[in-house]
Amino acid sequence: MNESSVVLVGNAVTEVHRHTTTNGHTLARLRMVVQERRFDRGLDRYVDGEPSYFTVIAWRQVAENVIASVKRGDPIVVSGRLRIREWQAEDGRTRTSSEVTAHAIGHDLARGQTVFSRPRKTVEGAETVVTPDAA
């Protein structure tokens, strides 16, 4: 199978939005920005490059975990399949959007700390969360 796999490191710029399909599957959608930051020796300081914005889509359990974990402004790392879509806007102009269907999403631990908890299914199907202290 040919696909464009990418790993993006950036920040969530929107809150995560939950959607449920007609089949009952959970979908999570958010926008993220990836922006190079480099040291400019001429200016003797760090400068920001051009930002690139991506729509990130996660399905099923990944979506549930993203909804519970990621907030606007969080530094994140996304691994997934890249898709570039062209579409017609209402004004007739052609627009382009970059979407990543995520296989994995996590916080960027180079820029902070997080606590991991694993959701567990009970016999009745309700979720319980097991924290590292309880394990």
Disulfide bonds with the S-S distance in Angstrom:
none
